Amino acid sequence: MRSELIVDVKPTDISTALLEDGRLVSLQKESRDASYAVGNLYLAKVKKLMPGLNAAFVNVGYEKDAFLHYLDLGSQFSSYSKFIKMARDNHGKKSVSISKMKLLPDIDKHGSVTDVLTAGQELIVQIAKEPISTKGPRLTTEITFTGRFLVLIPFNNKISVSQKIKNADERQRLRRLIESIKPKNFGVIIRTSAENKRAAELNSELKVLVKSWEDAIDKMQYSTPPSLVYEEESRAVSLIRDIFSPDFESIHVNDAEIFDQIHHYVSLIAPDRSEIVKLYSDDTPIFDKFNVTKQIKSSFGKTVSFKSGAYIIIESTEALHVIDVNSGNRSKNSTDQESNALDVNLLAADEIARQLRLRDMGGIIVIDYIDMAKAEHRQKLYEHMREVMQKDRARHNILPLSKFGLMQITRQRVRPALDIVTAETCPSCGGKGEIQPSLLFTDKLKDKIDYLVNSLGVSNFIMYVHPYVDAYIKKGLFSEYYRWRRAFGRKFKILPDQNLAYLEYKVYDKDKNEIDLKEEKDTNSSSSKKERRSREQKDKEKD
């Protein structure tokens, strides 16, 4: 299977699209200035205890107080709490190391939050879940530092090996190796990607993770709550870290700075594969070039079609997602309705598994498949759903079809579900239903180019338009585009952008900064009115 990763960097956000054999299977979009990313550490203060929920609300600086449950404190909370108090009391007088302290007994699993926390207590907390809907972030004090091969856990001496490493000798080798190099009072989880890795690589990453913990503690000693004391790697690197595979054929990035970050990261974890990271410098939008935009338009929305005319309908609420499977206008030579229902359901299972990953849907998912009478067919569908969901990295649980023909799935929810609106509001009428004649749109574009070149003095720019408009103005040997370039100079370009609506356009200067023509539009219209009135007045005077 050919895998490619496409990274689209914009001033406000970063989007990553994972393609398998050219088919979009995963899409992540994250704001570049977003706070409270999963993995960040904050020095925070307990604001309020909630004994009824056995939890506490903690101030991390977010508009909604974050939620910390007793079970998220971790078994070694007593040792953790003692260490934080020691570090805060020192105020940077001397470094504090957990390797030199004696760990205290575990806290009671069935204890109460009031036994271990007090209002106003200072804690180092880690974001476990980003804010979702009206809820604040979900926190944990069982801190982890995640690398490519290892996960470091302070206040823990346990070494765990990924269950996906099946070779017993390799599991034993990794366990002995980490045991010999890890510091005291640090636990380590050995990830699947550590299989067959050399000791030098694992030791190097372990030192980096320990250094991250030490830097966070040093910063914490001088900070006032609430404040950020450790931030995950750059947005781009953190987005691709868990999905990266040395089997990737290529990683295309359209920003030089992010390209350097990703290239550096890949060079560290897979030096022999660093050449797969490529800088995309074409003026055509990167998602258009690799056919991602079209797949996004067809894959998001309420109705999603798949093979042979069948389709699924996806409805989302605060509590759960509901998916309805329909055969549509699908036709089959066989007159066996049961066999036809099974075929549609199996195809729907493939698309649903893709949609769950693509939209990052979490919580409870209820699927209403087409009814099947035979028990063996229902079992086959259940087994097939489990098989196609194996690629999903999020924790999930699938139940067999109920007596009502419904399949229930629970899927880990770490961040809000990705909701992309594919319906387009007309940029000319704003949804009113009446627009200027589309035939005159080319005149409008010509006026804008004239204004940019002759009034603003901007000659080197790119104007993006809908692909249909682009095709229209470039048709023929002596096209409109050809005549405009002869009239206004050949430095500017007009290119298609699949993200734009039919009569929408955008203009960017040579540094890829958008030129906002709305104000100019208003100015032009008012000035043109004045000129017209002036001409009319002069004509009257002549008469």
C-alpha positions, 0 to 999 in steps of 0.5 A, spaced: 500 500 500 502 506 497 502 511 503 503 519 502 502 525 507 500 531 505 501 537 510 498 544 508 500 550 512 496 556 512 497 562 516 491 560 521 492 553 521 495 546 519 492 540 516 495 534 514 492 529 510 494 521 510 493 518 503 493 510 502 493 509 494 491 516 493 485 515 498 484 520 503 483 516 510 485 521 515 485 528 516 487 532 522 486 540 522 489 544 528 489 552 529 497 554 529 495 558 535 491 553 539 492 552 546 491 546 551 494 541 546 494 534 549 500 533 552 502 540 555 504 541 562 501 547 566 502 549 573 495 550 576 491 551 582 485 547 585 479 551 585 474 547 587 473 540 590 466 536 588 466 530 593 459 528 589 463 527 582 469 525 586 473 530 582 476 537 582 475 543 578 482 546 576 484 553 574 489 552 568 487 559 565 482 556 560 475 560 560 472 553 563 475 550 569 479 544 567 476 537 570 481 532 574 478 526 577 480 522 582 482 516 578 486 521 574 491 522 579 495 516 578 497 511 584 503 514 585 500 521 587 503 521 594 510 521 591 508 526 586 505 531 591 511 530 596 515 532 590 511 538 587 511 541 594 519 540 595 520 543 588 516 549 590 519 550 596 526 550 593 524 556 589 530 554 584 535 554 590 537 547 588 535 542 583 530 537 585 531 530 582 526 524 583 531 519 583 534 521 590 527 521 593 524 514 596 517 513 593 511 513 598 506 507 598 500 508 592 494 511 594 487 508 595 484 506 588 477 507 592 479 513 596 476 520 596 478 526 592 477 530 599 483 525 602 488 528 597 486 534 595 485 541 598 482 548 595 488 552 593 493 546 592 498 547 586 499 541 582 503 540 575 497 537 570 497 534 563 492 535 558 489 529 557 483 531 553 482 538 549 476 542 551 470 539 547 464 543 546 462 547 553 467 542 557 473 545 559 480 540 558 480 534 562 487 533 566 491 528 569 497 528 574 499 521 572 504 525 567 507 522 561 512 524 556 511 521 549 517 519 544 517 515 537 520 509 541 518 510 548 513 513 553 517 516 560 512 516 566 515 519 572 514 516 579 514 509 577 519 504 576 515 499 571 517 497 564 511 495 560 512 493 552 507 494 547 503 487 546 504 488 538 511 486 539 510 479 538 517 476 539 518 473 546 526 474 545 525 481 542 521 483 548 526 480 553 531 484 549 528 491 550 526 490 557 533 488 559 536 494 555 531 499 558 532 496 565 539 498 564 539 505 562 533 508 565 534 513 571 531 511 578 523 512 579 522 513 572 517 508 568 517 506 561 513 504 556 516 501 550 512 502 544 511 498 538 516 502 533 522 500 538 522 493 535 529 491 533 532 498 534 539 499 537 541 501 544 544 508 542 537 510 539 533 508 545 538 511 550 538 518 546 531 518 546 530 516 553 535 522 555 531 527 551 525 525 555 528 526 561 531 532 559 524 535 558 521 533 565 527 536 568 526 543 564 519 543 566 520 542 573 526 548 573 520 552 569 515 550 574 520 553 580 519 560 577 512 560 575 506 563 578 499 558 577 496 558 572 502 558 567 504 553 561 511 549 563 512 544 558 509 544 551 509 539 546 513 539 540 511 544 534 504 543 531 506 540 525 511 534 528 506 533 534 500 532 528 505 527 524 508 523 530 503 518 531 501 517 524 508 517 521 511 510 518 518 509 515 513 506 509 511 513 507 513 514 500 513 521 501 511 527 505 509 533 502 509 540 505 508 547 502 511 551 508 519 552 508 519 553 516 515 547 517 518 543 512 525 544 516 522 542 522 519 535 519 525 534 516 529 534 522 524 530 526 524 524 520 532 525 520 532 523 527 527 517 528 529 515 521 535 518 518 535 513 512 528 516 510 529 523 510 529 524 503 521 522 503 520 529 506 519 534 500 518 541 499 512 543 495 513 550 492 508 550 486 503 556 486 497 551 485 494 549 492 497 543 495 490 539 497 488 541 490 494 538 487 494 531 490 486 531 489 485 532 497 480 538 496 475 534 492 475 528 497 474 532 502 468 535 499 465 528 497 467 525 504 464 530 509 457 532 510 450 529 512 450 524 506 456 520 504 455 515 497 460 509 496 460 504 491 454 502 486 449 508 488 449 506 496 450 511 501 450 512 509 447 518 512 451 521 518 447 525 524 451 527 530 448 530 537 452 532 543 451 524 546 452 520 540 453 519 532 448 515 528 449 512 522 444 510 517 445 505 511 441 505 505 442 501 499 440 507 494 439 505 487 444 500 487 442 494 483 444 487 482 443 481 478 441 477 483 434 477 486 436 474 493 435 480 497 439 477 503 445 477 499 444 484 496 443 486 504 450 483 506 454 486 500 451 493 501 452 492 509 460 490 508 461 495 503 458 500 508 462 497 514 469 499 510 466 506 509 464 507 516 471 505 519 474 510 514 469 516 516 470 514 524 478 515 522 477 521 517 472 525 522 475 523 528 468 521 531 468 519 538 463 517 544 458 512 542 456 511 535 450 507 533 449 504 526 443 502 523 445 497 518 440 494 513 436 488 516 439 481 515 435 475 517 441 470 517 445 469 523 451 467 519 450 474 515 450 478 522 456 474 524 460 475 518 458 483 518 460 483 525 467 480 524 468 484 518 467 491 522 472 488 527 477 487 522 477 494 518 477 497 525 484 494 526 487 500 523 484 505 527 489 507 533 483 510 537 481 505 543 474 502 541 469 497 542 464 494 538 458 490 540 455 485 535 448 487 532 442 487 537 436 484 536 433 491 532 439 490 527 443 496 530 451 495 532 454 500 537 461 502 537 464 506 543 471 510 540 476 514 544 474 521 544 480 525 545 479 532 541 472 535 538 470 531 532 472 534 525 466 537 522 467 540 515 462 544 512 461 542 505 455 546 503 457 553 499 453 559 501 453 564 495 459 569 496 455 574 491 448 574 494 450 571 501 444 566 501 438 571 498 438 567 492 439 573 487 446 575 484 449 579 479 449 576 472 455 570 472 456 573 465 459 579 468 463 576 473 469 576 468 468 584 467 469 584 475 475 580 475 478 585 469 476 591 473 479 588 480 486 586 476 486 593 473 485 596 480 491 592 483 495 594 477 494 601 475 491 604 482 495 600 487 501 598 483 501 591 485 503 587 478 506 581 481 500 577 484 496 570 484 488 570 483 485 564 485 478 563 482 473 557 481 476 551 476 470 552 472 471 560 471 479 558 470 477 554 464 472 559 461 477 565 461 483 561 459 479 557 453 481 558 446 488 561 443 486 568 444 483 567 451 481 573 456 487 571 460 491 572 454 488 579 453 489 581 460 496 579 461 497 583 454 494 589 457 496 589 464 503 585 464 505 578 465 507 578 472 500 576 475 497 569 474 490 566 475 490 559 478 484 554 480 482 553 487 477 547 488 475 550 495 472 557 492 465 557 490 463 559 483 463 566 483 468 567 489 475 569 488 482 571 492 488 575 491 495 573 494 501 577 493 508 575 491 509 573 499 503 569 499 499 574 503 492 575 502 490 582 499 483 584 501 479 587 496 473 588 500 474 595 502 477 597 495 470 595 492 466 599 497 471 605 495 471 604 488 463 603 488 463 610 491 468 613 487 465 611 481 458 614 483 461 620 484 465 620 477 458 618 474 454 624 477 460 629 475 459 626 468 452 627 468 452 634 471 457 636 465 453 633 460 447 637 463 451 644 463 453 643 456 446 642 454 
